[in-house]
């Protein structure tokens, strides 16, 4: 794992809080308002650096005793502190005689050890000072005793209560990036790594798991047992993991002597565990072949829990959120979602195990999500300046970093690239690394100087945004394309990228012509001139091997775009061609999209085309999406298609209701369809949506369908829905995972209610925020209060400071800042009243625009028919020119009469 400025080693794992799989970053469980409108770093953010390690822990011997009744742990940690250097030359004495341990919110703290002169605890840190400085290679022991009760982060408990009596008792830790300090006294930074040993005392009916190999278990004769583990490999604090509880398990054998097992709370179907993680043994065989290093740890266990927000690759004990578990239905829709997370998003796994199109699609999604975030803020991939270390777990680091590593693989070729990777892993295994070390290993393996590449792509911000003009001269038999980089901004330090871009032109005879556009730092423009044969251009491909991260805005003509959409071999160029046709937006262009997309064989192209259509929201694009919905049978792109119908329109409503009649609907498309039915504001749908929201048989795996129904009620804006949602947000009314959706639904609905009802919603949300311990519920309350512009709630929100860890509090502060700056509301809910007025205006304008667009489409259809009539008339007149004058006049008069009749008939026909 890298230090604070590094990206290379952590590109393989996406942000845990709902942004895990790129084709739908707006995940149902995600609370996107946490990030809305954020800049990456505030003006007050300072560069961050790892701590000094003149003396540092090298081993933690951890003893934990669990009390589930009080949600507490009492601990003792014997820490071996060492000076790893043989000489102290140049090292200040103070650095060799003191250490600071992170420890937030502890009670009953005691510290002892030989030679300790003093120690003190201030509520967040333990400061230890020795009488004498450490000698070279000297080790000393420090014993810390403490207790934590319901810590706000790092260590989590799932215990039944009166509202949720069926909870399965268990506890887990989740420490990334710097949360270990909330339950274990340690130097809580990635640069410090130790070996570990554990003694875990818990009720004897429970399973205790931790990093490393099982040493033994001992029955204590008092209803408890003590389980011991030992890990001989160096481990940073954020990868320390302890899980205790009533678990079910699946044994999946061994790989090269390494046992593989999966765990979950005992109410989970073991088949769902096996289905989710069953490819793990294959991955454990595959990955060492790529890295050149055998799997180094004594076991590979994975545990799924509702307490986890995402997935965390703790050493030898990986923890997962419950959303990764799969029943048979969910596996058809999201099987690769869990599989890709399991292999830590190494897209090459897809290429070698699921085919090139799946690999290309994953890389396309990486590019799209990075670019989407870069539309909100841009930063260099490598940076030390941030408000919270958690900020680094964004779409720049994960998909943005992943695409740049893919570019290196394309630049170097597989042989040199993997040789460099293997050198990097073998050379720096167990050490603290930075990005430049990776660069040097690749340079040794390839012989290339990669300094410029890393300067441009890792240490500069932005990416090439290309604008292209396309010229095709069939008579002179050439194609010329002029490219310009439009992202260049000296004030923002966004550079010209030096790169080469392959361009491929294919004619109707199947002959392929290629050329290369080369950009230098001399200017932002580059051109290609491609001589071609007599056959017409059929389609084009720009950067067919996806060697360069870029966006492209270029219209080569509808026919060529259609050819590219239908015939391009790679996924990205097909998706690009469909997007350009949609951007053109004419009747003819969208007809090409509608006819071609239902014949597209790959689900990913259908997915992204549906997303592009949904952004346009014109009558033509809606027709295309409805055509796709009617034809689609594959669960994988279905959510994007249904989600694209988020427009109020009677035909859309009919299509959604018809879709909802299908048997055995996939969970996520089912939820999206319910939400979009709610958007229709048809009073006839309220009873149906309420019945779904109340039906215990329609909750769906992970409550996905119930969440959709609750948000759908919010979209209806009705007093009946408001009343129901006001009750639904209370504990015990809904399944726990669905409660944030109920709060979101209430916020959506409340802004359309009378002022007294808005005030009631604000008061209810404020009280819930005060009483709740569930982080996701409290986060949803704060987001809802901000959406309702409840400035009166700011003091209450700020008073919850002590219940948030630093990572989440930085997000809360940004929401409060947005709320404070959101306008001068005169009272509770006045902001919502303004929103209501604006929305009414917007909706009226949208309806008018759609009517105008429909008329324009009708006009385009009539014009096309008139053009056809004129063409026929011209053809007849040309034929008549050679006939005799008298005969020609008589025939001409007859033809004109027929054409007038035909034209009149066609003017009455609307073409869609």
VEXDO-771603 format. One record per residue (C-alpha): residue in three letters; x, y, z. Coordinates in steps of 0.02 Angstrom, whole numbers, padded with zeros to 5 digits, always signed. Example, Ala and Ser with C-alpha at 12.3 -4.5 7.8 and 13.67 -1.06 7.14 Angstrom:
ALA+00615-00225+00390;SER+00684-00053+00357;
END
This chain:
UNK+00000+00000+00000;UNK+00066+00172-00045;UNK+00099+00321+00063;UNK-00021+00467+00061;UNK+00030+00533-00110;UNK+00027+00369-00202;UNK-00103+00298-00320;UNK-00030+00151-00414;UNK-00056+00018-00283;UNK-00232+00071-00236;UNK-00307+00090-00409;UNK-00369-00088-00397;UNK-00506-00050-00272;UNK-00650+00069-00297;UNK-00726+00183-00171;UNK-00829+00081-00051;UNK-00977+00193-00021;UNK-01085+00145-00168;UNK-00975+00188-00317;UNK-00911+00012-00337;UNK-00967-00036-00512;UNK-00950+00097-00642;UNK-01099+00074-00756;UNK-01212+00142-00620;UNK-01116+00256-00506;UNK-01285+00321-00448;UNK-01317+00163-00349;UNK-01476+00136-00250;UNK-01386+00125-00084;UNK-01279+00275-00124;UNK-01307+00444-00042;UNK-01246+00555-00184;UNK-01296+00716-00098;UNK-01144+00689+00013;UNK-01035+00740-00134;UNK-01148+00853-00234;UNK-01061+01013-00284;UNK-00899+00971-00197;UNK-00730+01035-00248;UNK-00593+00908-00217;UNK-00505+01011-00083;UNK-00549+01169+00009;UNK-00443+01326+00006;UNK-00380+01284+00179;UNK-00322+01107+00137;UNK-00136+01078+00166;UNK-00016+00947+00099;UNK-00015+00786+00202;UNK+00138+00684+00245;UNK+00173+00519+00332;UNK+00235+00530+00513;UNK+00416+00513+00565;UNK+00468+00335+00607;UNK+00629+00357+00704;UNK+00546+00236+00827;UNK+00391+00141+00776;UNK+00285-00012+00821;UNK+00343-00174+00741;UNK+00222-00294+00827;UNK+00050-00280+00908;UNK-00003-00418+01028;UNK-00189-00380+01042;UNK-00307-00453+01174;UNK-00492-00412+01156;UNK-00640-00459+01265;UNK-00812-00431+01186;UNK-00973-00382+01274;UNK-01117-00380+01151;UNK-01240-00327+01287;UNK-01150-00161+01307;UNK-01077-00153+01131;UNK-00906-00135+01206;UNK-00731-00207+01197;UNK-00600-00208+01333;UNK-00425-00222+01265;UNK-00243-00244+01306;UNK-00109-00217+01176;UNK+00074-00257+01208;UNK+00167-00156+01078;UNK+00345-00190+01026;UNK+00423-00022+00985;UNK+00587-00023+00890;UNK+00722+00083+00816;UNK+00753-00012+00653;UNK+00914+00081+00614;UNK+01086+00030+00671;UNK+01144+00209+00700;UNK+01062+00365+00769;UNK+01174+00487+00677;UNK+01080+00647+00637;UNK+00917+00592+00720;UNK+00853+00714+00854;UNK+00848+00641+01030;UNK+00665+00688+01050;UNK+00618+00582+00899;UNK+00707+00433+00978;UNK+00625+00449+01149;UNK+00441+00483+01111;UNK+00297+00404+01018;UNK+00118+00458+00987;UNK-00022+00330+00971;UNK-00189+00372+00893;UNK-00332+00326+01010;UNK-00501+00413+00993;UNK-00639+00404+01123;UNK-00560+00276+01241;UNK-00598+00254+01425;UNK-00501+00169+01567;UNK-00335+00203+01480;UNK-00178+00139+01565;UNK+00000+00135+01495;UNK+00151+00048+01569;UNK+00323-00008+01513;UNK+00505-00010+01564;UNK+00592+00158+01559;UNK+00435+00261+01527;UNK+00457+00434+01601;UNK+00279+00494+01569;UNK+00122+00469+01470;UNK-00040+00562+01445;UNK-00203+00541+01351;UNK-00303+00687+01282;UNK-00453+00593+01210;UNK-00379+00572+01036;UNK-00195+00528+01063;UNK-00083+00440+01188;UNK+00085+00525+01210;UNK+00225+00415+01279;UNK+00398+00478+01329;UNK+00547+00372+01386;UNK+00683+00424+01503;UNK+00817+00380+01376;UNK+00825+00382+01187;UNK+00823+00217+01092;UNK+00990+00147+01041;UNK+01017+00078+00867;UNK+00912-00081+00835;UNK+00841-00072+01011;UNK+00666-00138+01052;UNK+00554-00097+01201;UNK+00381-00154+01259;UNK+00235-00039+01296;UNK+00072-00108+01365;UNK-00089-00008+01338;UNK-00254-00054+01421;UNK-00418+00028+01370;UNK-00603+00009+01340;UNK-00716+00069+01200;UNK-00906+00074+01208;UNK-01002+00089+01044;UNK-00859+00176+00953;UNK-00916+00296+00817;UNK-00807+00213+00685;UNK-00689+00069+00651;UNK-00778-00060+00760;UNK-00963-00096+00731;UNK-01093-00199+00822;UNK-01252-00281+00758;UNK-01363-00320+00908;UNK-01552-00350+00914;UNK-01663-00214+00988;UNK-01849-00186+01007;UNK-01866-00119+00830;UNK-01758-00251+00745;UNK-01765-00407+00854;UNK-01706-00523+00714;UNK-01534-00448+00692;UNK-01396-00579+00693;UNK-01271-00540+00831;UNK-01100-00499+00764;UNK-00963-00368+00759;UNK-00836-00318+00627;UNK-00696-00193+00605;UNK-00674-00082+00453;UNK-00526+00035+00466;UNK-00494+00118+00298;UNK-00418+00242+00285;UNK-00379+00294+00465;UNK-00516+00221+00576;UNK-00418+00091+00674;UNK-00385+00228+00802;UNK-00567+00219+00859;UNK-00545+00047+00938;UNK-00358+00005+00943;UNK-00215+00115+01007;UNK-00092+00120+00862;UNK+00007+00229+00745;UNK-00137+00239+00623;UNK-00052+00280+00458;UNK-00020+00166+00308;UNK+00168+00196+00315;UNK+00181+00102+00481;UNK+00164-00088+00469;UNK+00178-00221+00605;UNK+00160-00407+00629;UNK+00008-00458+00732;UNK-00055-00581+00861;UNK-00231-00589+00931;UNK-00320-00663+01081;UNK-00508-00641+01059;UNK-00626-00684+01201;UNK-00811-00694+01156;UNK-00965-00803+01188;UNK-00919-00982+01146;UNK-01063-01003+01021;UNK-00984-00871+00911;UNK-00850-00881+00777;UNK-00698-00767+00801;UNK-00595-00720+00648;UNK-00441-00611+00628;UNK-00291-00585+00515;UNK-00168-00728+00500;UNK-00169-00913+00544;UNK-00274-00991+00680;UNK-00163-01041+00827;UNK-00290-01120+00945;UNK-00457-01103+01032;UNK-00486-01124+01219;UNK-00651-01148+01312;UNK-00643-01038+01466;UNK-00777-01134+01560;UNK-00882-00978+01591;UNK-00981-00971+01429;UNK-00839-00890+01333;UNK-00694-00950+01229;UNK-00530-00871+01178;UNK-00471-00886+00997;UNK-00292-00845+00948;UNK-00221-00794+00779;UNK-00048-00745+00721;UNK+00008-00649+00566;UNK+00194-00648+00525;UNK+00179-00528+00379;UNK+00187-00339+00399;UNK+00015-00260+00404;UNK-00037-00075+00407;UNK-00170-00028+00533;UNK-00305+00000+00403;UNK-00293-00185+00353;UNK-00310-00254+00529;UNK-00474-00349+00544;UNK-00571-00438+00682;UNK-00744-00513+00656;UNK-00844-00601+00793;UNK-01021-00669+00782;UNK-01149-00799+00737;UNK-01089-00842+00563;UNK-01129-00971+00431;UNK-00984-01027+00322;UNK-00944-01110+00157;UNK-00782-01208+00136;UNK-00715-01190-00042;UNK-00562-01302-00025;UNK-00381-01250-00041;UNK-00272-01168-00173;UNK-00086-01208-00159;UNK-00113-01254+00022;UNK-00210-01095+00063;UNK-00383-01129+00138;UNK-00527-01032+00058;UNK-00687-01001+00157;UNK-00834-00880+00152;UNK-00933-00815+00302;UNK-01092-00716+00333;UNK-01221-00691+00472;UNK-01314-00853+00504;UNK-01476-00793+00420;UNK-01388-00788+00249;UNK-01418-00930+00126;UNK-01249-01019+00102;UNK-01292-01038-00083;UNK-01289-00848-00100;UNK-01116-00844-00021;UNK-01051-00976-00138;UNK-01131-00893-00288;UNK-01052-00725-00245;UNK-00875-00783-00208;UNK-00862-00948-00299;UNK-00734-00885-00426;UNK-00609-00846-00287;UNK-00507-01007-00306;UNK-00487-00972-00492;UNK-00427-00797-00453;UNK-00302-00861-00326;UNK-00229-00971-00463;UNK-00232-00834-00596;UNK-00161-00684-00502;UNK+00010-00757-00453;UNK+00042-00795-00636;UNK+00026-00609-00673;UNK+00122-00539-00525;UNK+00254-00675-00517;UNK+00228-00690-00328;UNK+00136-00833-00242;UNK-00009-00788-00128;UNK+00087-00746+00032;UNK-00042-00764+00172;UNK-00095-00917+00273;UNK-00279-00912+00224;UNK-00403-00822+00112;UNK-00565-00793+00206;UNK-00705-00677+00151;UNK-00848-00614+00260;UNK-01006-00522+00208;UNK-01100-00412+00331;UNK-01235-00280+00331;UNK-01115-00175+00436;UNK-00996-00151+00289;UNK-01026-00011+00164;UNK-00918-00085+00026;UNK-00774-00208+00012;UNK-00609-00204+00106;UNK-00458-00313+00063;UNK-00394-00341+00241;UNK-00246-00459+00243;UNK-00311-00639+00239;UNK-00486-00584+00294;UNK-00580-00483+00163;UNK-00742-00400+00219;UNK-00889-00361+00106;UNK-01055-00270+00115;UNK-01209-00378+00101;UNK-01254-00300-00068;UNK-01125-00414-00148;UNK-01221-00571-00103;UNK-01315-00647-00249;UNK-01470-00752-00267;UNK-01502-00831-00437;UNK-01598-00681-00503;UNK-01474-00551-00444;UNK-01328-00651-00511;UNK-01397-00639-00688;UNK-01400-00451-00672;UNK-01248-00416-00564;UNK-01136-00569-00564;UNK-00988-00475-00637;UNK-01014-00336-00509;UNK-00957-00449-00368;UNK-00832-00542-00476;UNK-00744-00383-00530;UNK-00735-00320-00351;UNK-00667-00488-00296;UNK-00521-00476-00417;UNK-00498-00295-00361;UNK-00559-00223-00526;UNK-00419-00297-00630;UNK-00504-00280-00799;UNK-00379-00401-00875;UNK-00472-00538-00783;UNK-00622-00498-00892;UNK-00518-00504-01051;UNK-00448-00675-01011;UNK-00604-00751-00931;UNK-00754-00664-01008;UNK-00694-00599-01176;UNK-00626-00440-01253;UNK-00792-00349-01259;UNK-00815-00361-01071;UNK-00638-00295-01047;UNK-00666-00150-01168;UNK-00830-00109-01083;UNK-00751-00102-00912;UNK-00617+00017-00977;UNK-00750+00124-01061;UNK-00842+00137-00895;UNK-00679+00183-00809;UNK-00655+00324-00933;UNK-00835+00385-00921;UNK-00840+00391-00732;UNK-00673+00478-00718;UNK-00726+00607-00847;UNK-00893+00634-00760;UNK-00803+00677-00597;UNK-00677+00783-00692;UNK-00826+00886-00748;UNK-00851+00934-00564;UNK-00669+00952-00516;UNK-00499+00908-00585;UNK-00345+00860-00488;UNK-00182+00771-00527;UNK-00196+00585-00497;UNK-00050+00601-00377;UNK-00075+00736-00247;UNK-00036+00767-00063;UNK-00164+00905-00038;UNK-00336+00854+00026;UNK-00455+00890+00170;UNK-00476+00707+00218;UNK-00377+00555+00164;UNK-00545+00478+00117;UNK-00559+00611-00019;UNK-00424+00516-00114;UNK-00544+00369-00139;UNK-00629+00454-00286;UNK-00655+00425-00471;UNK-00487+00505-00510;UNK-00392+00377-00408;UNK-00488+00221-00457;UNK-00555+00227-00636;UNK-00443+00374-00683;UNK-00288+00288-00616;UNK-00341+00120-00689;UNK-00356+00192-00864;UNK-00184+00269-00854;UNK-00110+00102-00803;UNK-00202+00024-00951;UNK-00119+00155-01062;UNK+00051+00102-00995;UNK+00013-00078-01037;UNK-00034-00029-01215;UNK+00120+00081-01230;UNK+00245-00047-01166;UNK+00161-00206-01228;UNK+00114-00353-01117;UNK+00288-00428-01101;UNK+00377-00271-01040;UNK+00229-00210-00937;UNK+00208-00371-00837;UNK+00397-00386-00817;UNK+00395-00212-00740;UNK+00247-00255-00628;UNK+00334-00413-00567;UNK+00494-00317-00531;UNK+00394-00187-00434;UNK+00302-00317-00328;UNK+00457-00422-00291;UNK+00570-00273-00255;UNK+00455-00177-00140;UNK+00350-00314-00062;UNK+00306-00260+00116;UNK+00381-00086+00095;UNK+00310+00090+00083;UNK+00306+00141-00101;UNK+00274+00294-00206;UNK+00224+00316-00387;UNK+00399+00352-00452;UNK+00459+00181-00394;UNK+00331+00101-00508;UNK+00389+00211-00651;UNK+00570+00158-00628;UNK+00525-00026-00630;UNK+00431-00005-00794;UNK+00577+00092-00868;UNK+00700-00047-00822;UNK+00586-00177-00901;UNK+00550-00079-01061;UNK+00700+00032-01091;UNK+00583+00180-01114;UNK+00597+00346-01025;UNK+00425+00368-00947;UNK+00457+00531-00856;UNK+00356+00634-00980;UNK+00212+00509-00977;UNK+00202+00515-00787;UNK+00220+00704-00784;UNK+00074+00722-00905;UNK-00042+00586-00846;UNK-00009+00568-00659;UNK+00064+00734-00600;UNK-00039+00850-00711;UNK-00228+00862-00709;UNK-00355+00838-00846;UNK-00362+00733-01003;UNK-00372+00765-01191;UNK-00541+00831-01247;UNK-00539+00816-01436;UNK-00645+00911-01560;UNK-00638+00838-01735;UNK-00689+00894-01909;UNK-00713+00760-02040;UNK-00693+00788-02228;UNK-00731+00649-02352;UNK-00700+00683-02537;UNK-00759+00532-02634;UNK-00714+00607-02803;UNK-00534+00641-02751;UNK-00531+00485-02644;UNK-00469+00547-02476;UNK-00523+00571-02296;UNK-00452+00711-02191;UNK-00483+00730-02005;UNK-00426+00881-01905;UNK-00416+00861-01716;UNK-00398+00996-01585;UNK-00370+00977-01397;UNK-00495+01094-01315;UNK-00454+01062-01133;UNK-00296+01169-01130;UNK-00303+01300-00991;UNK-00142+01379-00931;UNK-00226+01466-00784;UNK-00289+01298-00720;UNK-00126+01207-00764;UNK-00215+01092-00888;UNK-00085+01052-01022;UNK-00076+01001-01203;UNK-00054+00812-01200;UNK+00080+00743-01315;UNK+00005+00586-01391;UNK-00024+00487-01548;UNK-00199+00434-01600;UNK-00232+00292-01721;UNK-00368+00322-01851;UNK-00443+00181-01954;UNK-00558+00201-02106;UNK-00648+00051-02182;UNK-00735+00056-02351;UNK-00883-00040-02417;UNK-00766-00170-02493;UNK-00695-00206-02321;UNK-00527-00125-02357;UNK-00448-00041-02205;UNK-00343+00118-02212;UNK-00247+00178-02059;UNK-00154+00335-02010;UNK-00089+00415-01852;UNK-00129+00589-01783;UNK+00020+00653-01683;UNK+00006+00791-01554;UNK+00162+00880-01492;UNK+00185+01019-01366;UNK+00200+01140-01512;UNK+00011+01160-01518;UNK-00158+01081-01483;UNK-00195+01029-01664;UNK-00157+00873-01765;UNK-00223+00806-01931;UNK-00228+00646-02032;UNK-00242+00634-02222;UNK-00293+00461-02281;UNK-00295+00417-02467;UNK-00431+00289-02502;UNK-00495+00185-02649;UNK-00650+00203-02756;UNK-00768+00117-02635;UNK-00868+00226-02515;UNK-00819+00247-02333;UNK-00921+00126-02228;UNK-00862+00166-02052;UNK-00718+00237-01952;UNK-00632+00197-01788;UNK-00531+00321-01686;UNK-00407+00244-01564;UNK-00475+00069-01598;UNK-00361-00012-01467;UNK-00404+00120-01336;UNK-00223+00170-01309;UNK-00266+00346-01253;UNK-00389+00414-01125;UNK-00488+00548-01217;UNK-00659+00612-01265;UNK-00706+00647-01446;UNK-00835+00766-01518;UNK-00847+00737-01706;UNK-00985+00711-01834;UNK-00926+00617-01990;UNK-01104+00604-02057;UNK-01253+00499-02013;UNK-01217+00357-02135;UNK-01038+00335-02074;UNK-01096+00344-01894;UNK-01227+00211-01927;UNK-01094+00102-02008;UNK-00980+00126-01858;UNK-01120+00086-01736;UNK-01162-00074-01829;UNK-00992-00135-01886;UNK-00851-00068-01777;UNK-00766-00212-01689;UNK-00728-00121-01527;UNK-00856-00071-01397;UNK-00799+00109-01371;UNK-00816+00162-01553;UNK-00989+00085-01566;UNK-01043+00178-01410;UNK-00966+00339-01477;UNK-01057+00322-01643;UNK-01225+00297-01558;UNK-01192+00448-01446;UNK-01152+00558-01596;UNK-01310+00504-01687;UNK-01411+00543-01532;UNK-01326+00713-01520;UNK-01375+00750-01701;UNK-01553+00711-01648;UNK-01641+00718-01817;UNK-01782+00602-01863;UNK-01666+00507-01980;UNK-01524+00495-01854;UNK-01634+00429-01714;UNK-01718+00308-01834;UNK-01545+00237-01869;UNK-01514+00221-01681;UNK-01682+00140-01650;UNK-01662+00011-01786;UNK-01480-00031-01753;UNK-01478-00040-01564;UNK-01606-00179-01552;UNK-01490-00283-01661;UNK-01336-00244-01555;UNK-01271-00406-01480;UNK-01170-00339-01332;UNK-01262-00285-01176;UNK-01136-00149-01133;UNK-01166-00053-01294;UNK-01353-00061-01264;UNK-01325+00000-01086;UNK-01224+00154-01133;UNK-01336+00195-01281;UNK-01486+00193-01165;UNK-01392+00310-01049;UNK-01354+00428-01194;UNK-01535+00425-01252;UNK-01596+00462-01076;UNK-01490+00619-01066;UNK-01573+00692-01222;UNK-01754+00666-01167;UNK-01835+00715-01333;UNK-01987+00628-01408;UNK-01873+00537-01528;UNK-01754+00475-01394;UNK-01899+00422-01283;UNK-01970+00321-01427;UNK-01801+00238-01450;UNK-01788+00195-01264;UNK-01964+00124-01264;UNK-01919+00019-01415;UNK-01766-00045-01322;UNK-01868-00082-01166;UNK-01993-00185-01264;UNK-01856-00286-01348;UNK-01736-00307-01200;UNK-01728-00476-01115;UNK-01555-00467-01036;UNK-01559-00404-00854;UNK-01388-00320-00869;UNK-01433-00166-00973;UNK-01614-00161-00915;UNK-01586-00041-00771;UNK-01509+00092-00884;UNK-01651+00074-01007;UNK-01787+00090-00876;UNK-01694+00230-00788;UNK-01694+00326-00952;UNK-01883+00341-00945;UNK-01880+00473-00808;UNK-01993+00591-00905;UNK-02176+00631-00876;UNK-02265+00567-01029;UNK-02420+00460-01050;UNK-02338+00343-01174;UNK-02192+00322-01055;UNK-02312+00285-00914;UNK-02400+00152-01017;UNK-02233+00073-01063;UNK-02177+00069-00881;UNK-02339-00007-00819;UNK-02329-00138-00956;UNK-02150-00176-00905;UNK-02203-00197-00724;UNK-02322-00335-00778;UNK-02176-00445-00830;UNK-02143-00601-00728;UNK-01992-00612-00614;UNK-01923-00438-00646;UNK-01741-00405-00601;UNK-01730-00307-00439;UNK-01648-00146-00495;UNK-01750-00120-00654;UNK-01906-00158-00550;UNK-01860-00020-00427;UNK-01817+00104-00565;UNK-01983+00071-00652;UNK-02078+00105-00491;UNK-01987+00269-00467;UNK-02025+00325-00643;UNK-02208+00279-00624;UNK-02208+00392-00470;UNK-02136+00531-00578;UNK-02289+00525-00691;UNK-02397+00609-00557;UNK-02548+00509-00610;UNK-02670+00492-00464;UNK-02721+00321-00529;UNK-02548+00252-00487;UNK-02544+00300-00303;UNK-02641+00150-00241;UNK-02529+00032-00340;UNK-02369+00111-00274;UNK-02433+00106-00095;UNK-02476-00077-00115;UNK-02300-00117-00175;UNK-02223-00016-00033;UNK-02325-00117+00092;UNK-02308-00289+00013;UNK-02188-00401+00113;UNK-02168-00512-00040;UNK-02102-00368-00146;UNK-01958-00309-00037;UNK-01827-00384-00153;UNK-01652-00442-00113;UNK-01560-00310-00010;UNK-01729-00216-00005;UNK-01695-00148-00179;UNK-01877-00154-00236;UNK-01942-00081-00072;UNK-01819+00063-00089;UNK-01884+00100-00263;UNK-02064+00098-00202;UNK-02027+00219-00059;UNK-01940+00342-00173;UNK-02081+00322-00299;UNK-02204+00379-00166;UNK-02098+00532-00139;UNK-02107+00576-00323;UNK-02298+00571-00320;UNK-02304+00729-00211;UNK-02471+00675-00137;UNK-02528+00706+00044;UNK-02564+00520+00060;UNK-02386+00475+00013;UNK-02318+00609+00130;UNK-02417+00538+00276;UNK-02358+00362+00239;UNK-02175+00413+00220;UNK-02182+00512+00382;UNK-02218+00347+00469;UNK-02101+00244+00360;UNK-01945+00335+00418;UNK-01973+00283+00598;UNK-01870+00136+00665;UNK-01952-00033+00645;UNK-02071+00019+00506;UNK-01958-00027+00361;UNK-01813-00150+00339;UNK-01656-00063+00399;UNK-01575-00052+00229;UNK-01730+00035+00158;UNK-01739+00173+00288;UNK-01627+00298+00196;UNK-01739+00277+00042;UNK-01891+00317+00149;UNK-01805+00476+00210;UNK-01760+00522+00031;UNK-01941+00492-00021;UNK-02004+00602+00120;UNK-01888+00742+00066;UNK-01947+00729-00114;UNK-02129+00732-00060;UNK-02119+00861+00080;UNK-02067+01006-00030;UNK-02236+00995-00120;UNK-02340+01001+00040;UNK-02414+01151+00131;UNK-02294+01247+00246;UNK-02361+01164+00403;UNK-02324+00992+00331;UNK-02150+01046+00278;UNK-02116+01105+00454;UNK-02179+00939+00521;UNK-02059+00846+00405;UNK-01913+00955+00460;UNK-01954+00928+00644;UNK-01971+00740+00620;UNK-01806+00728+00526;UNK-01718+00836+00657;UNK-01780+00726+00800;UNK-01731+00569+00705;UNK-01556+00639+00678;UNK-01537+00668+00865;UNK-01598+00494+00915;UNK-01520+00383+00781;UNK-01357+00287+00792;UNK-01364+00215+00617;UNK-01242+00314+00511;UNK-01334+00290+00346;UNK-01497+00351+00424;UNK-01415+00504+00502;UNK-01329+00544+00337;UNK-01496+00532+00246;UNK-01577+00647+00375;UNK-01443+00780+00351;UNK-01457+00770+00161;UNK-01647+00784+00172;UNK-01638+00935+00288;UNK-01519+01018+00166;UNK-01634+00981+00020;UNK-01777+01063+00117;UNK-01663+01212+00156;UNK-01696+01188+00341;UNK-01573+01316+00406;UNK-01654+01302+00577;UNK-01580+01126+00587;UNK-01399+01184+00568;UNK-01365+01197+00756;UNK-01433+01020+00781;UNK-01325+00953+00639;UNK-01171+01038+00710;UNK-01211+00969+00883;UNK-01189+00791+00815;UNK-01003+00823+00785;UNK-00946+00701+00918;UNK-01040+00558+00835;UNK-00948+00569+00668;UNK-00773+00515+00622;UNK-00662+00637+00528;UNK-00695+00556+00360;UNK-00884+00579+00370;UNK-00881+00743+00464;UNK-00790+00829+00321;UNK-00939+00783+00211;UNK-01064+00844+00341;UNK-00973+01011+00347;UNK-00987+01030+00159;UNK-01174+00998+00165;UNK-01194+01126+00305;UNK-01093+01251+00203;UNK-01208+01221+00054;UNK-01359+01244+00167;UNK-01293+01406+00241;UNK-01255+01478+00070;UNK-01414+01414-00012;UNK-01515+01574-00003;UNK-01609+01674+00126;UNK-01752+01562+00175;UNK-01879+01657+00283;UNK-01928+01506+00384;UNK-01932+01317+00384;UNK-01979+01251+00215;UNK-01974+01419+00125;UNK-01830+01354+00021;UNK-01938+01206-00025;UNK-02076+01326-00078;UNK-01953+01410-00195;UNK-01902+01241-00263;UNK-02085+01200-00292;UNK-02112+01359-00391;UNK-01956+01330-00496;UNK-02004+01150-00530;UNK-02176+01201-00589;UNK-02099+01324-00711;UNK-01973+01194-00769;UNK-02108+01063-00795;UNK-02217+01184-00893;UNK-02069+01231-01002;UNK-02022+01049-01028;UNK-02200+01009-01083;UNK-02198+01155-01205;UNK-02028+01104-01272;UNK-02088+00926-01299;UNK-02240+00989-01395;UNK-02130+01099-01502;UNK-02011+00953-01531;UNK-02157+00842-01581;UNK-02216+00974-01705;UNK-02039+00990-01772;UNK-02030+00802-01793;UNK-02196+00805-01882;UNK-02133+00945-01995;UNK-01973+00847-02033;UNK-02078+00698-02080;UNK-02186+00802-02197;UNK-02034+00885-02275;UNK-01958+00715-02311;UNK-02116+00656-02396;UNK-02126+00817-02498;UNK-01945+00792-02551;UNK-01985+00616-02607;UNK-02132+00683-02707;UNK-02025+00815-02789;UNK-01891+00687-02832;UNK-02021+00576-02915;UNK-02092+00725-03010;UNK-01920+00775-03072;UNK-01888+00597-03129;UNK-02050+00590-03226;UNK-02019+00760-03305;UNK-01847+00704-03362;UNK-01921+00550-03442;UNK-02053+00654-03529;UNK-01928+00773-03608;UNK-01893+00652-03749;UNK-02077+00624-03793;UNK-02181+00721-03919;UNK-02244+00892-03864;UNK-02430+00854-03871;UNK-02412+00683-03791;UNK-02291+00753-03663;UNK-02413+00890-03613;UNK-02556+00767-03587;UNK-02450+00646-03488;UNK-02374+00788-03388;UNK-02545+00855-03340;UNK-02598+00682-03281;UNK-02442+00658-03179;UNK-02460+00830-03097;UNK-02638+00789-03046;UNK-02584+00624-02970;UNK-02439+00706-02879;UNK-02551+00841-02807;UNK-02667+00708-02737;UNK-02523+00608-02667;UNK-02446+00762-02588;UNK-02611+00808-02506;UNK-02629+00635-02432;UNK-02452+00634-02363;UNK-02468+00807-02286;UNK-02602+00733-02172;UNK-02484+00593-02112;UNK-02369+00615-01962;UNK-02207+00518-01972;UNK-02126+00469-01806;
END
